[in-house]
Amino acid sequence: MQSPIRFHRCRENEGVDGRRARPLARTAVIGALLGLALLSPIAAQESGRPGGQQEMSQGPGQRQRPAAEPGERLPAPVTTSHSLPAALGSGKYQATAGSIVLSDQAGRPTVEIAYVAYSLEGQDPATRPIAFAFNGGPGAASAYLHFGAMGPKRLAFGNQGDGPSSPPILTDNPETWLPFTDLVFVDPVGTGYSRFLRDDQDLRQQFWSVSGDVAALSRFVTRYLTENDRLRSPKVLVGESYGGFRVPKIARALQGDYGVGINGLYIISPVLDFNLKADGLPFSSAARLPSLVAAARAAKGEAITREALAEVEAYALGDYLVDALKGPRDAAAVARILDRVQALTGLDRDFLTRSGGQPDMTSVARELGRPRSEVASYYDALISGIDPAPSAPRASFDDPVLDASMAPLTSAAVDYTRRVLKYEVSRPYELLNGEINRRWSWGNRREGPEAASDLNAAMALDPALVVVVTHGFTDLVTPYLESRLVLDRIPATIANSERLRLEVVPGGHMFYTRDDSRKALRDSAERLFKAVGRKS
């Protein structure tokens, strides 16, 4: 992940999920799952109304998946009982797999949004928090957060050497968030098992848009809270990647349009303002520089902290940006950039020279692994895979994290739903739906999509709203410095260290695939939930 009101999960510069395509389209793959945006600022725009005409471009080689028959309905909700992992005590919880049907103004069913919900037994709904979790894309199911970080079961994926044949076996997750909050994992329409109930192109245009997506997910949250007697509960929205773009917009829509207040936002590896992401613009390469330096230092075994990178951040937003804005005809400025960037990153001088010290993400990913005939992952520059064509002049490769994890995550999700949750579905499971990425409507505004204004407005309206934004140091898709640029522009009258925090931990876009970072995420989230619980 999602665009609540102005911007949804995208890539960095183009159509989301353009696998095996030209280098730029390849980068778009990133967007598909993580919500990055590989789109141009204008293409990324969002309209204030659902169903704008703008669509994302499709890269060559886009994979197609079979679609469920329109009108095919999911089974009735099924609830099963389970026990928390032994390390967390003897608590019991219930898991419910089900769906909520949304209808149009004429009362005709339009879509069925699937979810998996967990609730700890013996709790008071008035004081027990509840969290709604969304991934990104747009076009990604919630399996990444569900089985990677938050749920009671976990799949090991996204680490060095993992691949499509890695066993899709779930184990107990000692870092599950269930001890301190109930959980609802939501799959937007077209992802997971969620589907349209009518074969209607207008519906696709409506729901597969920034504003239509926000409206649908806001309706889902409201319906779930109402039907499950949870309106009194402290409520938190959790979003990763494009999901992190979604949740400020959903919070704003819930506040103003649905009469539901949100107590907290936990935002993971987001793009909050796509205007900062266009490849070739100085802000894009400046924001990525500290992450490249972090990768270079971590590869040498150095400990990475914000304090250790403070000088790099200052350079990226200071002298580097000033020199980059002078342009390639200023030879002295280019020479200063080349000298400093090479010293900081260790990247080859000739490679940096060809880009004027501002290399694009695809070139960097290939260059990082070139000495070993490998390619680095966009999602974590420290994870690498084999370059399928190391001597080819143009890069074309599957991402060692995103693409390698698709098969085990899909198999694990399907097996768990059927065998453990007893929820048997015959339709295909859509972990990453490329059609959504290709057809997503970003609207017709001339500026790029952004969620920063929604975050600012939601916090200004509700002085009790608490927000945490978390990134991985070596994520090239959504570099943490981008979020710093956005959050630093929120006025001090709205934000302080108790209400708004930026946290950065070792790892990449899905840093929770690392044990220590998953524990840090869990501890950070528990602090937020305790804070919103005290204020409820």
N, C-alpha and C positions, 0 to 999 in steps of 0.2 A: 503497500500500500502501500471513496476516500476523497475526494476533494470536497470537502464540505461545501465550500461555496465558491471556491475559485480555482481549485487546482487539485488534481488528483494524482495518484501515483503515476509517475512516468519515468522515462529514462533520461539519458543524458543528452541526447541530441536527436533522437529520431524515433521511428516507430518502435513500439515496445515489443521485445521478443523477436528480433530479427535474426534467428539462428542461421549459421552457415551462409552469411551474406557478406556483402562488401564490408570493409572494416567498420564504417560508421554504423551500418545496420547491425553489425555484430555487437557493437557496444550497446545497442538497443536491447539486446537480450537482457542486459542488466536491468533495464527498466522493468521488464516484464515481471520479474519476481519482486524486485525490491522497490519499485516505485520510483525509479530514477527517471530522468527524462532525457532521452536523447533527442529531444525535439528542439526545433528552433523556437525562439521566444514567441514568435507570432503563432506558430502551430500549436504551441502549448496553451494558448489563451483559452480562457474559459468564459462561458456565457452565463448570464444570470438566470437563464431559463433552461429547463431540461431539453435535450434533444437538439442542440445546435448542429450545424451541418459539417463542422470541421472533423476530419478523421485523420488518424495516424497513418503514415505510409507503411506499406508492407515490404519487408525485405525479401529477396529471392530465397527460395528454399524453405519457406515457412511451412511448418508441419501442420497437418490437418488432423483433427480428431473427430470420431463419429459423434453425432449429436443425438440427444435423447428425443424420442417422438414427442411433439407438442401435445400437451394435455396429459402426459403420463404423470401420475401422482406418486409421491413418496408414501411409504407406509406411515401409519399412525405412530406417534411418539412412543418410544420404548424406554423404560427406566429399569436400571439394574443396580444392585448394591455391591459395594467394594470396600476394601480396607486400605488405609494409607500405608505407604511403605513402612517397614518395621522401624527404620531409623527415625520416623516422625511420630511414633507412638501407635496407639491402637484405635485411632479414630476411624469412624465409618463415614463413607460418603456415597451419594447417589449420583449416577451418570445417566443423563437423558439424551438420546439421539432423536431428533425430530425436525420439524419444519414449521414455518409460519407462512401462510398464504396472504399475499397482498392483492387487493382488488382495485379496479379503477372507480371513477366517480359514479359509474352506472351499476356498480356492484358486481362486475364481471371479474373473476379471478384473472390475474395477470402473471404473477410469478410466485414461485415457491422457494423460500430462502431456508436452507438447511443449517442446522447448528448442532453442536454437542455441548451440553451444559453439565457442570459439576457443582454439587452443593454438599457441604459438610453437615452431617446429621446433628440434631440437638441444638441448633443455633437460632437466635431470635432474628427474624428478618428485618426488624426495625434497626438493629445495630450491626448486623453482619454485612460487610461490604460485598459488592458484586462488580465484576469486571467484564467488559465486553472487548474481545480481542479481534483485530482485523489485520490481515497481511496486505500486500500491495499489488503491484503489477502496473496498471490495473489488469486483473486477470489471474490473480493468485489466490488459491484457497488458503485457509488458516492453518494448514498442517505444519507450517514452519514454526510458528509460535507454539502451537499445540504440542507437537512432539519434539521440538527443539529446546524449549525453555520453560513453559509455564504449566503444562499438564502433568498429571500424576504418572504418566508413562513417557519414556524418552527414547529417541532413536539417535544413535551415534552417527553423524554424517558431517560432511563439509570439512574434514580434516585431511592432512596430507596422506595420499595413497588411497583414499576412499573412491569408489567408483560405482557404476550401475549394478554390478554384481555383489556389492556389499550386502550382507544379510539384513533383511528388513525385520529385524527382531527388536521388539520394544522391551525395555527393562524399567524397573522402578526408578522414579526420578526424585532423589532426595531434595532437589531444589524446586520442587513444585510450589506454586503460589497458593495452593489450596488450603494450607493451614491458616492463612490470614485473609483469604477472600474466596468467595464463590466465583466460578469462571464460566463464561459463555463464549465459545469459539464460533465465529460467524463466517459463512461463506457467501459472498455477494453473488448475485444471480449470474450464472454461467460458469461458476467455479465450484469445486467440490461436487456435491450432488444437487446444488441449487439450479433451477431451470425455469425457462419461460413456460407458461401453461397455454399459450396461444402462438401459432406461427404467424407473427405479426412484425413486419420490419419496423413499423413505427415504435413498437415497444422496445425493440433493441436500440433504436436511436435514443429513446427516452432514458432507459436504464443504463446504457453504456455511455454515459456522459458525466462530467464532473458534477453538475448540479443534480441530475437525476439519480446518480449513485448516492449522493449525500441524502437526498430526500427519502430514498428507499430504505437506507440503513437507519436513518432517524426514525422512520415509521416502525421498522423492525424492533429497535430498542424500546420504543414506547409500548408497542404491543407486548413484548416479552415481559417488561416490568409490570404492566397492568395485569396480564393474565396469570402471572406467577406471584402476585402480591408482594412485589419488591419495590414499589414506588417510595417507600419510607427508607430503603436501604441507602447507605453511602454508595455512590456510583462513580466508577472510574472507567475511562475509555483508554484502551491500549492499542497502539498502532505501530506497525513496522514498515519502513520504507514508504511506499505510496500510502500505506495505512497510516503512517505518521503524518502524511499530508491530509488524509481524510479526517482524522479525529478532531483537530481544532474546528473544522467546518461542521462536523456533526454536533460537537458541543454547542456551537453557536446556533445551529438550527434547532436543537433541542431546547435551548434557553428561550428562543424567540418565537418559534412556530409550534412547539409541541408541549410547552409548559412543564418541561423536565429539567431540573438543575443537575449539573454534573459537578462532582466534588474534586475530581483529579484527572489529569491526563498523564499517561506514561508513554512517551514517544521514543521509538527505537529507530535509529539510522534513517531519519527522515530527509526528504527534500521539502523545505518549508517555503522556498522561493525559487522557482525555475528560472527566473531572470538571471540568476547567478551561475547557471549551468551551461550556457551555450559554449560548445567547444570553439576554441580560437579566440575567445575573449579573455583579457587578462585576469578577470576575477576568477574564471574557472581554473586556470593553471595555478594562480596564487593560492586558491583554497585547497588544491590538491598537494601543494608542496610539503606541508608538514607531515602528511600521511606517507609521502615517498621517503622523507627523511626518517620517519619512524620505522618504516620497513627496512631501510638500509642499516639502521642502528640495531634493530632487533635481530637481523640476520647475523650480526657480529656478536650477538649474545648480550647486548647492552640492555639494561632495564629502561623502559619507556614510561615517562610520566609527563604530565602537562608542564611541570616545572622545568624538566629537562628540555622541553621543546619551546619554552617561552621565547627564547631568542629567535628561533626559526619562525614562529608565528609573527613576531614583531617585524622580521625581515619581509615575510610574505606580504603583509599588509602595509608595509612601508616602502623601503627602497626598491624591492622587487616590483611592486605594483607601479611605482612611479616610473621606473625604467621601462617596464613593459608597455605602459601607456605612451611612451615616446615613439614607439614604433620601430620597425626594422631598419629604417634609413638612418637612425641615430647609432652609428657604429660603436661609439663609446658606451652607450647604455646597453647595447647587446653584449658587448664584451664583459661588462660588469656582471650581467645576469649569468653568462656562461661560466665565468670564474667561480661565482658563489654557488650556483646550483650544482656544478660538478663537485665542488668541495663538500657540499652538504650531502649529496645523494650517491656519489661515486659512479654515476652514470657516465657512459662513454662520451668523450668530448665531441667526437665527430657526430654521434647521434644527437647530442644536444644542439650542435651547431645547425644541423639541418632544420631544426624547428625554432631556432632563435631562442632556445632555452625555455620554450613553452610547448613541450610535446603533448600530443593528444593521448587519451587513455589507452587506446588499442596499441599504439606504438610503444608506450611505456610497458604495458603488460608483456609484450613480446620481448622487449629489450631486457627486462629484468631476468628472463629465463634463458636468453640467447646463449650464454656461455655453456649451458648444459643441453642445448637444443630443446628447451622447454618454454612454456608460456606461463606467466603468472596469472592468477585469478583477478578479475576486476573486483571481486567481492572481498578478497583478502590477498594482498600482495605477497604474503609469506607462503601461500599455498600455490604449488605449481603442478603442471601436468605436461605430458609429452607434446611437443609441437608436431602436428601431423605433416607439416611441410616446411621444415626449418630453412630451406634454401629458397623458398618462394618469395618473390618481391613484395607480395601483399599478404597480410595476415588473414587467416580464416581458420578458426578453431572453436571447439566447444569449451565452455568455461569449466575449469577444474573443480569449482565449488558448485555453481548453480546447475549446470548440466549433469554433472556426475551424481548429484543427489536426487534427481527426479525419479529414477526407477525405485530406489529403496524407499523413498518417502511415499510414493504412490502406493506401492505394495503394502507397506506398513499400515497406511491409512485404511485401505480397503479391508485388509485382514482384521485389523482391530475393530472396525465398525461391525463387521459381520460376526466374528468369532467371540469377541469380548462384550460388545455392546448389544449383540443379538439383533442388530438392525440390518436387515437384508435388503439390499437395493440392487436392481438389475441394470440400471443405467450406468454409463461410464462415469468414472471419477475424474474430474478435471483439476489436476494440481496446478497447471499453468495453461490457461486458455489463450492461444495465440490470436484467435478471432477477435476477442475482446480488445487486445492491444491494437490490432489493425483498424478496428472500427470505432475506437474510442473518440468521442467528441469533446474537444477541448474548448469549444466555444469560438466566439468571433471578436473578442476584445483584442486590441492591438498590443497590450502589454502581456507578458507571460503570466501563466497561472501562479498563484501564490496563496499560502495559507497563513502567512505572518500576520496579516491584518485581522484575520479571524481569531488567531491566538490572542492578539493584543486586545481586541474588543471583548472576547469572552472573559479574560482576566480583569479588564477594567470594570465590566458589569458586575462581576462576582468577586469581591475581595477575599473570599474564602477558597477560591479555586487554586489548587496546587499543581504545578507542572514540573516534570522532570524530562529532560531530553538526554538520551544516551547514545553514544557512538563507539565504534571500534577504531583504534588508532590507524590500522592499515587497510581501511576501506577506501577504495578508489572510486566507488560508485557514488557514495554520499559522504564526502569528506567532512570530518567534524568541524573544520574551520568555516564551512558554509553556514552551519547552524549558529556558530558563534557570531558571525556577521549579522544574522537575522536577530538573534536574541539581544545583542548589544544595542539594537535600535529600539527596544521596548523601553519606554520611559521609566525612570526610577520610581515615580509615583505609583506605578502599577506593579513592578517586579522588584523583589529583593531576594536575598539568598535563601530565605525560608519558603518563598512562593515559587521561585523559578530557578532551576539548577541545570547546568550543562555538565554531564559526566562523561569521561572517556576512559575506556578500558582496553586492555590488549585484545587483539583480534580484528576481524574485518566487519563486513556488513552484518553477518549473522555471528557476531562474536560469542554468542552463547553456546556455540558448538565446542568451545574450549571450557574445560571444567572450572578453572579458576574464575573466568569471566562470567560463566553462568551463575556461579555462587555470588559474585559481586552484584550481578543483576538482581538476583533474588533478594539479597540483603537491602539493596537500594529500593526496590519495589516495596518491601515490607515497611521501610521507613515512611514512604509516601502513604501507604494505607493506614498506618498508625496515625499519621498527621490528619488525614481526612476523617478518620474515625473519631478523633478528639473534637473535631469541629462540627460533627454531625449532630 
